[in-house]
Amino acid sequence: MKRIHFDVETEGFYGASTTGTLALTAAAYFPDITLTIAMTPSDFIWQGFMQGEKDGCKEWPIEGESLFSYLGKPLPYMPFVYQHPKYWQVVQAESKRAGDMLNSRKLFDDSEAAHPLQEEEMIPVENIKGKLLAIGAEDDGLWYAAKYVRRMKNRLAQRLTSAKWRP
């Protein structure tokens, strides 16, 4: 995630994929962020994960950990349906099937299907005070970013918000 600094009165964040989700989360919790650009974000918080080497796996979920915290406390999150080492095995199989390491949407689709999304896991985008640009593609290979952006748009339309939304 990159931090954009324009002047003393403008603070902006942007990110893509997981860092797009982080940018949304930060803007929802810190009202002095005046510009948020979230490319292919999810509209909820996922379980935390690590990257590196563990038992032949390059990525694995962290049991009981949220991807993000606020004021030292973990934020509620959507758990992954697959845990270590099955998580990485699913990513590898899907990537091999699709011919692209970034095309491992099954992990995310299966997790959403197994765990009904809870309100507390959603990013409270209606709390965003500044300008918001969210971008999601129907054919995103990792997760269903367009659905998440549409859901954010609906959430903003249904709730009173000072966010300046740009569909």
C-alpha positions as CSV (number, residue, x, y, z in Angstrom):
1,M,0.0,0.0,0.0
2,K,1.3,3.5,-0.8
3,R,0.6,6.6,1.1
4,I,-0.1,9.7,-0.9
5,H,0.7,13.1,0.6
6,F,-0.5,16.1,-1.3
7,D,-0.4,18.8,1.4
8,V,-1.0,19.3,5.1
9,E,-4.8,18.9,4.6
10,T,-4.9,15.9,2.3
11,E,-3.9,12.4,3.2
12,G,-4.6,9.6,0.8
13,F,-4.1,5.8,0.5
14,Y,-4.2,3.4,-2.3
15,G,-3.7,-0.2,-2.8
16,A,-4.6,-3.2,-4.9
17,S,-6.0,-6.6,-3.8
18,T,-5.1,-7.1,-0.1
19,T,-3.6,-3.7,0.2
20,G,-6.8,-2.3,-1.5
21,T,-8.7,-3.9,1.3
22,L,-6.2,-2.4,3.8
23,A,-6.7,1.1,2.3
24,L,-10.5,0.8,2.7
25,T,-10.1,-0.4,6.3
26,A,-7.7,2.4,7.2
27,A,-10.1,5.0,5.7
28,A,-13.0,3.5,7.6
29,Y,-11.2,3.9,10.9
30,F,-9.1,7.0,10.4
31,P,-11.3,10.0,9.5
32,D,-8.4,12.3,8.5
33,I,-7.8,10.1,5.3
34,T,-9.3,12.3,2.6
35,L,-8.7,10.1,-0.5
36,T,-8.9,6.3,-0.8
37,I,-8.3,4.4,-4.0
38,A,-9.0,0.7,-3.6
39,M,-8.3,-1.5,-6.6
40,T,-9.8,-5.0,-6.6
41,P,-10.4,-4.9,-2.8
42,S,-12.7,-7.2,-0.8
43,D,-15.4,-5.4,1.3
44,F,-14.7,-7.5,4.3
45,I,-11.7,-8.6,6.3
46,W,-10.1,-12.0,5.7
47,Q,-8.2,-14.3,8.0
48,G,-4.5,-13.4,8.3
49,F,-1.9,-15.3,6.3
50,M,1.8,-15.7,6.1
51,Q,4.1,-16.0,3.1
52,G,7.5,-17.8,3.1
53,E,8.4,-21.5,3.5
54,K,6.6,-23.8,5.8
55,D,6.2,-27.6,5.2
56,G,6.8,-27.0,1.5
57,C,4.1,-24.4,1.3
58,K,4.7,-20.8,0.2
59,E,1.6,-19.3,1.9
60,W,-0.6,-20.4,4.8
61,P,-3.4,-19.0,7.0
62,I,-2.6,-18.1,10.5
63,E,-5.0,-19.9,12.9
64,G,-7.1,-17.5,14.9
65,E,-5.6,-14.3,13.3
66,S,-7.2,-11.5,11.5
67,L,-5.6,-9.8,8.6
68,F,-5.9,-6.4,10.3
69,S,-6.2,-4.9,13.8
70,Y,-7.2,-1.6,15.2
71,L,-5.9,-0.1,18.5
72,G,-4.1,-3.4,19.1
73,K,-7.2,-5.6,18.8
74,P,-7.8,-7.9,15.8
75,L,-10.8,-7.0,13.6
76,P,-13.4,-9.7,13.0
77,Y,-12.7,-11.6,9.9
78,M,-13.9,-14.2,7.3
79,P,-12.0,-17.5,8.0
80,F,-10.5,-19.5,5.2
81,V,-12.3,-22.8,4.7
82,Y,-8.9,-24.5,4.1
83,Q,-6.2,-24.5,6.7
84,H,-2.5,-25.5,6.5
85,P,-1.4,-27.4,4.4
86,K,-4.7,-27.9,2.5
87,Y,-4.8,-24.1,1.8
88,W,-1.6,-24.2,-0.2
89,Q,-2.6,-27.4,-2.0
90,V,-5.8,-25.8,-3.2
91,V,-3.9,-22.7,-4.4
92,Q,-1.4,-24.9,-6.3
93,A,-4.1,-27.1,-7.9
94,E,-6.2,-24.1,-9.0
95,S,-3.2,-22.2,-10.3
96,K,-2.1,-25.3,-12.3
97,R,-5.6,-25.7,-13.7
98,A,-5.8,-22.0,-14.7
99,G,-2.1,-21.8,-15.7
100,D,-1.6,-18.7,-13.6
101,M,-0.4,-18.5,-10.0
102,L,-2.6,-15.5,-9.3
103,N,-5.7,-17.3,-10.6
104,S,-6.6,-19.2,-7.5
105,R,-10.2,-17.9,-6.9
106,K,-11.4,-21.3,-5.6
107,L,-9.9,-20.7,-2.2
108,F,-11.9,-17.5,-1.8
109,D,-15.1,-18.7,-3.4
110,D,-15.1,-21.8,-1.2
111,S,-14.4,-19.8,1.9
112,E,-17.3,-17.5,1.2
113,A,-19.6,-20.4,0.5
114,A,-18.7,-22.2,3.7
115,H,-19.0,-19.2,6.0
116,P,-21.9,-16.8,5.7
117,L,-20.5,-13.3,5.8
118,Q,-21.2,-11.6,9.2
119,E,-21.9,-7.9,9.5
120,E,-18.9,-7.4,11.9
121,E,-16.6,-8.8,9.2
122,M,-17.6,-6.1,6.7
123,I,-15.5,-3.0,6.4
124,P,-17.7,-0.1,7.5
125,V,-17.1,1.9,4.3
126,E,-19.9,4.2,5.4
127,N,-17.5,5.7,7.9
128,I,-15.1,6.9,5.2
129,K,-15.1,10.7,5.3
130,G,-13.1,11.5,2.2
131,K,-13.3,10.6,-1.5
132,L,-13.4,7.0,-2.4
133,L,-12.6,5.3,-5.7
134,A,-13.1,1.5,-5.7
135,I,-12.3,-0.6,-8.8
136,G,-13.2,-4.2,-9.3
137,A,-13.3,-6.5,-12.4
138,E,-15.9,-9.1,-13.2
139,D,-13.1,-11.4,-14.4
140,D,-10.7,-10.9,-11.5
141,G,-8.8,-14.2,-11.2
142,L,-8.3,-14.1,-7.4
143,W,-11.6,-13.1,-5.9
144,Y,-14.9,-11.6,-7.0
145,A,-13.8,-8.0,-6.8
146,A,-16.7,-6.6,-8.9
147,K,-19.2,-8.2,-6.5
148,Y,-17.4,-6.6,-3.5
149,V,-17.4,-3.2,-5.1
150,R,-21.1,-3.4,-5.9
151,R,-21.8,-4.5,-2.4
152,M,-19.9,-1.4,-1.1
153,K,-21.9,0.8,-3.5
154,N,-25.1,-0.6,-2.1
155,R,-24.0,-0.3,1.5
156,L,-23.1,3.4,0.9
157,A,-26.4,4.1,-0.8
158,Q,-28.3,2.5,2.1
159,R,-26.6,4.2,4.9
160,L,-26.0,7.9,5.7
161,T,-22.4,8.6,4.7
162,S,-20.1,11.5,4.1
163,A,-17.9,9.5,1.7
164,K,-17.8,11.0,-1.7
165,W,-18.4,7.8,-3.7
166,R,-17.4,7.5,-7.3
167,P,-18.9,4.5,-9.0
